């Protein structure tokens, strides 16, 4: 996906980028690929693939839902800033907190945010299990995102404790998420009686399937969750 196709595909979804936003995505690509030579941020470095598999994919939640003006967003395990930084380029009104366990990625994000001229971004270095028990962050966010390789029943324990009651947890997944959704039902119930729905779409050009898993949190999360670091991955709620 070249830049022209990127812009045209977004317009097909009702999203029109301004000149400054186009420049920010160009700069994002340049900074990502330059820094990737020093630290491992992504295995995807070809420009057309970055625009398709990182930028366009990160914006896919906007195809199916709207965020109220000034929404508080938390991105758990954002890595090189996906999906929250592309979302913030398109929606600079949102307030973003990014959690990542690796200091070198936090340093990259600090430089990226500064060079892109983004405001309302707060970076937190730490494990999601610990941050989710911290009263500063716990149940404070309108929307929590995860775009990670962990299964949904693990991601739910990382993310739902950070959601406000009435807030949403959105997981960006690959193809065939149905089995994961079924396996995660008990976790979503235990962590806030969250109601799950999903959408699937096809990435343009590549024609590969992607899934978005939405959950609305209906009750506060029990204080016993999230459990100690490492426990959700080793002993998922089943």
N, C-alpha and C positions, 0 to 999 in steps of 0.2 A: 504494500500500500504506500504509494508516494504521497507527498503532501497534498497534491490536488485531489487525489482519490479520498484521502482522509477528510478534507474539508467537504467534499461532495457527499460522502457517506454520512457525516454528521448533519449536514443540511437536510438529508433525507430523514433524519430523526428529529428534525425541528431545532437543531442547534447551529447557530451561525456564529462563527468566531470573528472577532475584530482583529485589526492589524496587530495590536499589541499582544493579543493572545496567541496569534500565529507565531510571532517572534519568540514568545516565551516557550512554546513547544520546540522550536528550532534550537533555542539555547539549551533547553533541557536535554535534548538529544546529544548535543555537543559535549555538555558537561558529563553526562552519564557515560558516554563512550570513552572520554578522556580519562576519567577517574577509574573506569573499569580496567584500564591498563595497569593500575596500581593495586587495586583491591577488587575482589570478586563480588560484583554487584549483580550481574546478569550474564547468562549464557547467550542472550539475544543481543547482537550488536549491529547487524545490518539495518540500515536506516528504514527500509520498507517494513521489516519485521518489527522494529521498535514501535513504529507508528501504528501498526496493526495489533500486535500482541500485547503491547504495554499501554500505549496511549488510548487507542480506540476501545480496547477491552476494559480499561479502567473507567471509562466514561459510560459503559453500558448500563449501570444502574439508573442513569438519567433517562434512559429510553422507556423505563417502566414505572418510575416513581418521581415525585417532586419533593424537594426539601424546602421547608419554610425559610423565609428570609432570616439570616443569622443563625441557622441551625448549628448546634454543637455536634461535631463529628469526631469520632475516635477511630484511628486506624491501627490495628494490632498487628505487629510484625510487618511493618510497611516495607522493610528492606530498602530499595532504592526510591521509595516514595509512591508505590502503587497500591491502591488506586487514589490515595488522597490528594497528591499533588496535581495530577491531571484534573481531578474534580475541582480543586481550588482555582486552577487557572480559568476554568469555565465559570465557576461560581465563587468569585472572590469575596462574597459576603459571608460565606460560612466560616466558622471558627473550628480549627482543626488541632487535635492532639494526636501526635504520632508516638507510638510505643515501639521500641525495638531493643533487643537484648545485647546487640553488638555496638560498642562505642564507635568503631570505625565507620559504621553506617550512619550513626547519629552525626558524626563530624561531616560526612558527605552531605547529609541533609541540611545541616546548618549552612554550609557553603552554597548549596543549591537554592535554598530559600532566600538567602541574601542576594544572590545574583539574579534571581527571577523577580525580585522586588515584592515578594509576597509578605503579607502581614497576617496577624491573627493565627499564627502557627506556634504551637508549643511542643517541644520535643522532650520525650521522657525516656531515659535510659534505664531499662529494667525488664524483669520477667513479668509477663501478663498476670501470672498467678499472684505475684506480690502486689502489683499495681491495683489489681481487682479487689484487694482487701484494704486498700488505702482510702480513707474517707475523703481525701481530696478528689479522687477520681471515681470512686464507686457510685454507680447509679446516677451519674451526672450528664450522660450524653443522650442526645436525641437519636443519633444513628451511630452504630459501631460497625466497622468494616473489617473483614479478614479476606485476604487474597493469598492463601497459603496452602501448602501441601497436606497439612494435617486433616484428618477426617472430621466430619461435622460434629460428632459427639465430643471430640476434643476441643475444637474451635469454640463450640458453644460455652464450654466452661471458662475459656479465656475471655469471651466477649460479652455474654449476657449479664454477668455481674456489673459491667460498666454501663449498661443501658439503663436509662430511666424507665420507670413503669410507664407504659404507653409508647416507649421508644422502640426502635427497630434494630435488629442485627441482620446485616446483609453479608452473605458469604458468596464470593466469586469463585466458581468451580469450573472444572472441565466438563467433558461429556459424561452422560449416564450417571447423574447424581441421585437417581431414584433409590438405589440400595442404601447409599449413605443417609439419605433423608429418613428412610424407614428405620435404620439402625439408631438414628439420633433422636427419635421421638421421645424416649424416656428421659434423655438428657435435657431436652428443651422443656419438658414438663417440670422436671425437678428444679430447673434453674430459673423459673419464673412463669410457668404455665404458658410458655411462648407458643403461639399459633403459627404454623409453617405454611408457606406457599412457595411456589417456584416458577420460574420462567426459563425457557431455553431459546437460544438464538444461534444463528450461524454467522461466524466471522466472515465478512465479505472477502472475496478473492480466494482465500485459503479454503473456504467452505468447511471449516471444522466447527463442531458443536461446542457451545459454552452454556453453562447453567448459572442462574442467579437464584440463591435460596434466601427468601425473606422470612423474617420472624418478628412478630409483634409481642413484646413482653407485657404480660397482664398482671403479674404479681411481683413483689420484691423477691430478690434472690436470698435464700437461706444463708446465714452468716458462715456456715461451714464450707461454702463455695466462694471462690475457687480454692481447691486444696493446695497443699505445698508444691513448690516448683518440681516439675517432673512427674507428679502423680497423675494429672489428667491424661498425659500421653501413655503412661504405663498401665493405668487402670481406668479406662474410660467408663463413664456412667452407662450402664446397660440395663 
